[in-house]
Amino acid sequence: MTTLLRTRPATLSFNPFAAFARLMQAFATRRQFRQLGELDAYLLDDMGLTRQQAEELSRLPVWDAPSYWRR
């Protein structure tokens, strides 16, 4: 005999504070990407990046940010 489990449908809730925090994080990530592309050769060398790598990273969309940037 098979029993069917009854589950309640998932309820969606909207948290305006969480949405605002995510938006502000996206702006901060975009700013960091842009600033990375503006660093001079000395600082890029110190970080172990080439100019080309920095420019490629500066053009990434915010959702491609590394997970450690989104904490």
N, CA and C of each residue as an Amber inpcrd file, in Angstrom:
protein
   213
   0.8450000  -1.1750000   0.0000000   0.0000000   0.0000000   0.0000000
   0.8950000   1.2440000   0.0000000   0.5870000   2.1790000  -0.8190000
   1.3640000   3.4050000  -0.9360000   0.6350000   4.5460000  -0.2460000
   1.3590000   5.2670000   0.5650000   0.7740000   6.4440000   1.2140000
   1.3470000   7.6950000   0.5850000   0.5150000   8.6190000   0.3590000
   0.9530000   9.8960000  -0.1780000   1.1790000  10.8750000   0.9640000
   2.2920000  11.5110000   0.9370000   2.5740000  12.5130000   1.9580000
   1.9490000  13.8310000   1.5410000   1.2830000  14.4150000   2.4430000
   0.6990000  15.7270000   2.1530000   1.6560000  16.7980000   2.6230000
   1.9880000  17.6720000   1.7260000   2.8770000  18.7770000   2.0780000
   2.1790000  20.0840000   1.7590000   2.5320000  21.0520000   2.5420000
   1.9820000  22.3840000   2.2890000   2.7720000  23.0330000   1.1710000
   2.1100000  23.8070000   0.3370000   2.8600000  24.4910000  -0.7210000
   3.8180000  25.5170000  -0.1060000   4.9230000  25.6870000  -0.7620000
   5.9170000  26.6500000  -0.2740000   5.3460000  28.0580000  -0.3660000
   5.5770000  28.8160000   0.6530000   5.1230000  30.2030000   0.6380000
   6.3170000  31.0910000   0.3280000   6.0870000  32.0210000  -0.5360000
   7.1350000  32.9550000  -0.8920000   6.9670000  34.2200000  -0.0670000
   8.0560000  34.6680000   0.4680000   7.9940000  35.9070000   1.2300000
   9.0290000  36.8650000   0.6780000   8.7380000  38.1080000   0.7220000
   9.6380000  39.1370000   0.2210000  10.1560000  39.9390000   1.3990000
  11.4690000  39.9680000   1.5230000  12.1000000  40.7300000   2.5850000
  12.7540000  41.9580000   1.9490000  12.1930000  43.1400000   2.1330000
  12.7610000  44.3230000   1.4780000  14.1740000  44.6460000   1.9570000
  14.4940000  44.3080000   3.1850000  15.8400000  44.5820000   3.6970000
  16.8750000  43.6880000   3.0150000  16.5120000  42.4250000   2.8090000
  17.4210000  41.4990000   2.1160000  17.6030000  41.9210000   0.6620000
  16.5230000  42.3590000   0.0290000  16.6180000  42.8120000  -1.3650000
  17.5060000  44.0530000  -1.4580000  17.3630000  44.9700000  -0.5250000
  18.1890000  46.1690000  -0.5190000  19.6590000  45.8130000  -0.2860000
  19.9110000  44.8690000   0.6200000  21.2850000  44.4400000   0.9000000
  21.9190000  43.8090000  -0.3300000  21.1580000  42.9970000  -1.0570000
  21.6860000  42.3890000  -2.2820000  21.9770000  43.4440000  -3.3430000
  21.1290000  44.4220000  -3.4560000  21.3480000  45.4990000  -4.4250000
  22.6030000  46.2940000  -4.0730000  22.7700000  46.6090000  -2.8110000
  23.9600000  47.3540000  -2.3930000  25.2270000  46.5180000  -2.6020000
  25.1430000  45.2130000  -2.3770000  26.2890000  44.3340000  -2.6150000
  26.6350000  44.3010000  -4.1030000  25.6290000  44.3000000  -4.9670000
  25.8780000  44.3180000  -6.4060000  26.5810000  45.6080000  -6.8210000
  26.1570000  46.7450000  -6.2620000  26.8280000  48.0180000  -6.5600000
  28.2850000  47.9990000  -6.0830000  28.5220000  47.4550000  -4.8980000
  29.8820000  47.3870000  -4.3540000  30.7660000  46.4740000  -5.2090000
  30.2180000  45.3480000  -5.6300000  30.9780000  44.4180000  -6.4760000
  31.3120000  45.0610000  -7.8100000  30.3600000  45.7650000  -8.3950000
  30.6080000  46.4490000  -9.6760000  31.7240000  47.4850000  -9.5070000
  31.6770000  48.2300000  -8.4140000  32.7030000  49.2430000  -8.1550000
  34.0840000  48.5960000  -8.0030000  34.1520000  47.4600000  -7.3070000
  35.4250000  46.7700000  -7.1210000  35.9680000  46.2430000  -8.4430000
  35.0910000  45.6960000  -9.2780000  35.5300000  45.2390000 -10.5970000
  36.0900000  46.4130000 -11.4070000  35.3810000  47.5230000 -11.3990000
  35.8160000  48.6920000 -12.1760000  37.1600000  49.2100000 -11.6630000
  37.3130000  49.2760000 -10.3490000  38.5690000  49.7730000  -9.7810000
  39.7340000  48.8370000 -10.0730000  39.4810000  47.5520000 -10.1710000
  40.5320000  46.6000000 -10.5150000  41.1070000  46.9160000 -11.8900000
  40.2480000  47.2920000 -12.8200000  40.7010000  47.6290000 -14.1620000
  41.4690000  48.9370000 -14.2300000  41.4000000  49.7510000 -13.1840000
  42.0700000  51.0560000 -13.1690000  43.3920000  51.0500000 -12.4010000
  43.7820000  49.8980000 -11.8520000  45.0290000  49.8430000 -11.0850000
  46.2400000  50.0010000 -12.0010000  47.3220000  50.5660000 -11.4510000
  48.5370000  50.7260000 -12.2570000  49.3300000  49.4180000 -12.2850000
  50.3460000  49.3840000 -13.1510000  51.1200000  48.1670000 -13.3940000
  51.8070000  47.6610000 -12.1240000  52.2800000  48.5620000 -11.2860000
  52.9750000  48.1650000 -10.0530000  52.0380000  47.3810000  -9.1310000
  50.8320000  47.8810000  -8.9300000  49.8790000  47.2020000  -8.0540000
  49.4020000  45.8880000  -8.6580000  49.1990000  45.8680000  -9.9650000
  48.7880000  44.6170000 -10.6080000  49.8810000  43.5630000 -10.4840000
  51.1250000  43.9830000 -10.6500000  52.2450000  43.0540000 -10.5050000
  52.3130000  42.5260000  -9.0750000  52.0450000  43.3850000  -8.1220000
  52.0490000  42.9880000  -6.7110000  50.9650000  41.9360000  -6.4410000
  49.8450000  42.0380000  -7.1610000  48.7520000  41.0820000  -7.0090000
  48.9420000  39.8380000  -7.8760000  49.9200000  39.8620000  -8.7770000
  50.1570000  38.7230000  -9.6560000  49.2420000  38.6870000 -10.8580000
  48.7500000  39.8540000 -11.2710000  47.8670000  39.9460000 -12.4270000
  48.5280000  40.7390000 -13.5440000  48.1710000  40.4180000 -14.7690000
  48.6170000  41.2110000 -15.9070000  47.5550000  42.2610000 -16.1980000
  47.8910000  43.2270000 -17.0000000  46.9240000  44.2630000 -17.3960000
  45.7320000  43.6170000 -18.0950000  46.0100000  42.6600000 -18.9740000
  44.9390000  41.9940000 -19.7140000  43.9910000  41.2500000 -18.7630000
  44.5320000  40.5460000 -17.7850000  43.6910000  39.8390000 -16.8170000
  42.8260000  40.8180000 -16.0240000  43.4160000  41.9320000 -15.6070000
  42.6610000  42.9290000 -14.8380000  41.5430000  43.5310000 -15.6710000
  41.8150000  43.8000000 -16.9390000  40.7760000  44.3660000 -17.8020000
  39.6620000  43.3610000 -18.0590000  40.0210000  42.0800000 -18.2130000
  38.9910000  41.0510000 -18.3830000  38.1330000  40.9350000 -17.1260000
  38.7660000  40.9570000 -15.9670000  38.0160000  40.8830000 -14.7150000
  37.1300000  42.1130000 -14.5180000  37.5940000  43.2600000 -14.9650000
  36.8100000  44.4810000 -14.7640000  35.5470000  44.5060000 -15.6180000
  35.4930000  43.6690000 -16.6550000  34.3110000  43.6230000 -17.5170000
  33.3200000  42.5360000 -17.1150000  33.6270000  41.7770000 -16.0720000
  32.7240000  40.7110000 -15.6360000  31.4290000  41.2960000 -15.0680000
  30.3160000  40.6310000 -15.2980000  29.0700000  41.0550000 -14.6430000
  29.1220000  40.7230000 -13.1520000  28.3160000  41.3930000 -12.3730000
  28.3820000  41.2380000 -10.9160000  28.0450000  39.8240000 -10.4570000
  27.2510000  39.0850000 -11.2070000  26.8950000  37.7450000 -10.7710000
  28.0340000  36.7470000 -10.9870000  29.1170000  37.1490000 -11.6810000
  30.2800000  36.2840000 -11.8530000  31.3580000  36.5380000 -10.8040000
  31.0360000  37.2920000  -9.7910000  32.0120000  37.5700000  -8.7330000
  32.3310000  36.2940000  -7.9830000  33.5810000  36.1320000  -7.5510000
  33.9240000  34.9550000  -6.7470000  33.0950000  34.9240000  -5.4670000
  32.8630000  33.7400000  -4.9630000  31.9980000  33.5860000  -3.7860000
  32.5610000  34.3190000  -2.5700000  33.8910000  34.4120000  -2.4410000
  34.4670000  35.0930000  -1.2790000  34.2870000  36.6150000  -1.3640000
  33.9170000  37.1510000  -2.5210000  33.6030000  38.5780000  -2.6370000
  32.2080000  38.8740000  -2.1400000  31.3450000  37.8650000  -2.1290000
  29.9270000  38.0790000  -1.8230000  29.5730000  37.7410000  -0.3890000
  30.4570000  37.9260000   0.5270000  30.1720000  37.6200000   1.9330000
  29.5780000  38.7950000   2.6330000
